[in-house]
Amino acid sequence: MEEKPKLLVTLLTGRTIEQGVGKEHGKNSKEYFESVSVCHVDPEDLRGLGIKEGTNISVSTAHGSIVVKAAKSLRAPHQGVIFIPYGPYANAIVDPETNSIGMPSLKGIPAEVEPAPHKPVLTLKELLKMQFGKGQNDSR
């Protein structure tokens, strides 16, 4: 069985215009989901992984693993650096520890990326249930 290519990268997170606009539509909106469930990857790194834009990828750190859509970064070149917009998908894989400053580290996180074309991107409700054990409408 052929082993899937993996890429060791540095994860950055931050705000995007699309994420801000999606939030204005509401955090349960399709626009918000599509704006935060993506990972911007250098085009050369996409080639190295043997995938195209829109392919599902797994992003793993010491703090968790998620599946998101690969997006070809428009800010290339930046091989070995990926970007996920602020939101629940980024939050699922960053260290929640704030080291007494009130804000977790959201930049410079060692990560691993691999193709995951047969794994789904969880909906926001599914992701929250996985992270916290209950969905938005649970009465627990």
C-alpha positions as CSV (number, residue, x, y, z in Angstrom):
1,M,0.0,0.0,0.0
2,E,1.4,3.4,-1.0
3,E,2.0,5.8,1.9
4,K,0.3,9.2,1.6
5,P,2.7,12.2,1.4
6,K,3.0,14.2,4.5
7,L,4.3,17.7,5.0
8,L,5.8,19.2,8.1
9,V,4.8,22.9,8.3
10,T,4.4,25.9,10.5
11,L,0.8,26.9,11.2
12,L,-0.3,30.5,11.4
13,T,-3.8,31.7,12.2
14,G,-5.4,35.1,11.9
15,R,-8.3,37.1,10.6
16,T,-9.4,37.3,7.0
17,I,-11.9,39.5,5.2
18,E,-13.9,36.4,4.2
19,Q,-14.0,35.2,7.9
20,G,-15.2,38.6,9.0
21,V,-17.9,38.8,6.3
22,G,-19.0,35.2,7.1
23,K,-19.3,36.1,10.8
24,E,-21.6,38.9,9.8
25,H,-23.9,36.3,8.1
26,G,-23.9,34.4,11.4
27,K,-21.8,31.6,12.8
28,N,-24.3,29.0,11.6
29,S,-24.2,30.3,8.0
30,K,-22.7,28.6,5.0
31,E,-20.6,31.7,4.4
32,Y,-19.0,31.5,7.8
33,F,-18.4,27.7,7.6
34,E,-16.8,28.1,4.1
35,S,-14.6,30.9,5.4
36,V,-13.1,29.2,8.4
37,S,-12.9,25.5,7.4
38,V,-10.1,26.1,4.9
39,C,-6.3,26.0,5.0
40,H,-4.3,28.2,2.7
41,V,-1.3,26.3,1.3
42,D,1.6,27.3,-0.9
43,P,1.0,26.1,-4.5
44,E,4.4,24.2,-4.4
45,D,3.3,22.4,-1.2
46,L,0.0,21.4,-2.8
47,R,2.0,19.9,-5.7
48,G,4.3,18.1,-3.1
49,L,1.3,16.6,-1.5
50,G,0.0,15.5,-4.9
51,I,-3.3,17.4,-4.4
52,K,-5.3,20.2,-6.0
53,E,-7.1,23.1,-4.4
54,G,-10.4,22.0,-2.8
55,T,-9.1,18.6,-1.7
56,N,-9.7,17.8,1.9
57,I,-6.6,17.7,4.0
58,S,-5.8,16.7,7.6
59,V,-3.9,19.2,9.7
60,S,-2.5,17.9,12.9
61,T,-0.6,19.5,15.8
62,A,0.3,18.4,19.3
63,H,-3.1,19.7,20.3
64,G,-5.4,18.0,17.9
65,S,-6.3,17.1,14.3
66,I,-8.9,18.5,11.9
67,V,-10.0,18.0,8.3
68,V,-10.4,21.2,6.2
69,K,-10.4,22.1,2.5
70,A,-7.1,23.0,0.9
71,A,-7.0,26.5,-0.6
72,K,-4.2,27.6,-2.9
73,S,-2.6,30.6,-1.2
74,L,-2.6,33.8,-3.2
75,R,0.3,35.1,-1.0
76,A,2.9,32.6,-2.2
77,P,5.7,31.9,-2.1
78,H,5.8,30.6,1.5
79,Q,6.6,26.9,1.3
80,G,6.3,25.1,4.6
81,V,3.9,27.7,6.1
82,I,0.1,27.2,6.2
83,F,-2.7,29.6,7.3
84,I,-6.1,28.8,8.8
85,P,-8.5,31.7,9.6
86,Y,-9.5,32.3,13.2
87,G,-12.5,30.2,14.1
88,P,-13.5,26.8,15.6
89,Y,-11.3,24.8,13.2
90,A,-8.1,26.7,14.1
91,N,-9.2,26.6,17.8
92,A,-9.4,22.8,17.6
93,I,-5.7,22.5,16.9
94,V,-4.0,25.3,18.8
95,D,-2.8,25.1,22.4
96,P,-5.5,26.5,24.6
97,E,-3.0,27.4,27.3
98,T,-2.6,31.2,27.6
99,N,0.5,31.2,29.9
100,S,-1.2,33.9,32.0
101,I,-1.5,36.5,29.2
102,G,-5.1,35.8,28.4
103,M,-4.5,34.8,24.7
104,P,-3.3,31.4,23.4
105,S,-0.4,31.4,20.9
106,L,-1.9,31.5,17.4
107,K,1.2,31.7,15.3
108,G,4.3,29.6,14.6
109,I,2.7,26.2,15.6
110,P,4.4,23.1,14.3
111,A,2.0,21.0,12.3
112,E,1.7,18.1,9.8
113,V,-0.5,18.2,6.7
114,E,-1.6,15.2,4.7
115,P,-4.2,14.5,2.0
116,A,-7.5,13.3,3.4
117,P,-9.8,13.2,0.3
118,H,-12.0,10.5,1.8
119,K,-12.5,12.2,5.2
120,P,-15.3,14.8,5.6
121,V,-14.9,18.3,6.9
122,L,-17.0,18.3,10.0
123,T,-19.9,20.7,10.2
124,L,-19.7,23.3,12.9
125,K,-22.2,21.4,15.0
126,E,-20.2,18.1,14.6
127,L,-17.0,19.9,15.4
128,L,-18.4,21.4,18.6
129,K,-19.9,18.1,19.6
130,M,-16.5,16.4,19.1
131,Q,-14.7,19.2,21.0
132,F,-17.1,19.7,23.9
133,G,-19.3,16.7,23.9
134,K,-22.6,18.4,23.0
135,G,-24.1,20.3,20.1
136,Q,-25.5,23.8,20.0
137,N,-29.1,22.6,20.5
138,D,-28.4,19.9,23.2
139,S,-30.3,20.5,26.4
140,R,-27.6,19.0,28.6
